[in-house]
Amino acid sequence: MAMKEPLTRELVVEGILRGQHLIIYNRHILRIPKFWLDAHPGGSLALLHFVGRDATSEIDAYHSDQTLQLVNKYSIGILADEKPWEPLLPPIAAGWTVEDGKWTKQAATFHPEPSQVFLVAQDSPALRDSAPTKFDITPPPSTLSLHVQNQHDIAYKRLHKRITDAGLYKTPYLTGYGPEFIRYISLGALSFVAYKSNWLMTSAFALGLLWHQLMFFAHDLGHMGVTHNWVLDRLISIVVADFIGGLSIGWWVDNHNIHHLVTNHPSHDPDIEHLPFFAISPKFFSNLYSSYYGRIMPLDAAARFFISLQHKLFYVVMLFARFNLYRLSYVHLFYRAFDTRRSRGGRWAYALEVFGVAFFWYWFGWIVLRGCGTWQKALMYMVISHVTTSPLHVQIVLSHFSMSTTDLGPTESFPDRQMRTTSDVVCSESVAFLHGGLHLQVTHHLFPRLPRHNLRKASQMVKEFAKEEGLVYAEFGFVEGNKDVLGVLRQVADQVKLVANVATVEARDAVNKKLVQAAG
């Protein structure tokens, strides 16, 4: 990058409070204009979560070298101070959003512990017409050493170079996706032949297995981990996810990018925001505000009921989790239809997704289910094909549900945060295809664009990195992981029961007190 004018911390703070979206990258201050905030393929939240922060590691992890060359045009200057940047709290993490220079207070914040920031229901409507101050974007005191976190980021940069130099970003099309495509074609053919032979349940099972395997392929494409070209990967992913699977890849990418950036944060990570069915931390008892969904997640009667039984209902809910993915996909597509901003990734992608979903329900609903003969057989075909995909949903939660949901604040480095909130599922290489290669979640979270067939080689380097930097590389077996998740769900279930019992006792005491006062 060309040399720019040095800018002080005070000027950065003033710019953010005026509504500018300023992000630090390699000591350069990037000002993100509104048009790019709206058009950013990773979604606007991916940028908003790093306003006032040093996002060097995150930007490097998520963008190709060609894309990084374009970053320079957003630079308005360099940091005047040579020391590591002391992060600010992004306005969105403090409950603030800005549109055309006008601030809106979406939620109040509270600090349950010195370095943690969570969003809760807005109690004071009057604050909606105010604006944030320097105090609002100053994070609470951190328990982490800024120097140590900076050293971990520097070490991560060296690790990234090692992985790149080892050629691990090159997609192994023949040895990696060759066997995958044989598997896809075989399952599709089996489902078709079984259907034509009236072996409907066999056909449904094979179709479910095909969906299960194809979702790993769609995942790779969503991360630009196949051709590494956005247009090609998005086009192929729409065919795989929307046309064949009936799910919106646009929704998934929007959701998944945020999950990767703010992993396991109760107020910000949509992948752990599953009320009323699940809560993996007592923090969800506080009527938290979700910055992703833009609404309060209330601990209402339904939530208390399901959470109290969540460890018993876990696998039942997972059996039918795919239906929730339909709901989330179609809600996303519905609201995108009314989005007047420049469409992220081009309007062609949105139009193709809508057509793809319609095509899916034509071939699966009108042709396959209608062709079963009776509604009972059609229902059974629907249930079996969808339930067969459930191991995928169980696997998704294994690497995060039992990990930390503590917010250590913006001081925490990218590698520290990913390794603290993510774990691997240990399995033999011979059955890795059942996990789609994504059992190596730690390495995947550190290098999301890395082709998943290269994750095993990269994970050895990551383990060396963790040992050198004194970080924990968490991993456990599939059975052990399930036990850990159920243990977390059971603990939270017990706590919500305790909260309910305390509330009942307090309510009874209050009633008795009023009766005594009335009698007196």
QUITALIN-V422414 format. One line per field, one symbol per residue. ss: DSSP state (H for helix, E for strand, - for the rest). psi: psi as a letter, one per 40 degrees, with the letter a starting at -180 (. if undefined). A space follows every 10 residues. Layout:
ss = ???
psi = ???
This chain:
ss = -----EE-HH HHHHHHH--- -EEEE--EEE E--HHHHHH- ---HHHHH-- ---E-HHHHH HH--HHHH-- HHHHEEEEE- ---------- HHHH-EEEE- -EEEE--EEE -------EEE ----HHHHH- ---------- -----HHHHH HHHHHHHHHH HHHHH----- --HHHHHHHH HHHHHHHHHH HHHHHH---H HHHHHHHHHH HHHHHHHHHH HH-------H HHHHHHHHHH HHHH----HH HHHHHHHHHH H--------H HH-------- -HHHHH-EEE ----EE---- HHHHHHHH-H HHHHHHHHH- HHHHHHHHHH HHHHHH---- ------HHHH HHHHHHHHHH HHHHHHHHHH HH--HHHHHH HHHHHHH--H HHHHHHHH-- ---------- ---HHHHHHH H--EEE--HH HHHHH----- HHHHHH---- -HHHHHHHHH HHHHHHHHH- ----EEEHHH HHHHHHHHHH HHHHHHHHHH HHHHHHHHHH HHHHHHHHH-
psi = iihihhhidd ddddddeeei ghihhfeihh hhidddddeh deidddddee heihfddddd deiiddddde ddeeheiihd heiihhiihh ddeeeiihhf ehihhdiiii gdideihihi hhdgddedea iiidddehii hieihddddd dddddddddd dddddeeeeh hgdddceddd dddddddddd ddddddefgd dddddddddd dddddddddd ddefeceehd dddddddddd ddddeeihdd dddddddddd dfhfhdedhe eegfiedihe iedeeffihh ddefiigiga dddddddeed ddeddddddf dddddddddd dddddddehe ihhheidddd dddddddddd eddddddddd eedidddddd dddddddded ddddddeded deihehheie dhiddddddd eiiihhiidd edddeeeeeg ddddddgdeh hdeedddddd ddddddddef ihhhiiiddd dddddddddd dddddddddd dddddddddd ddddddddd.
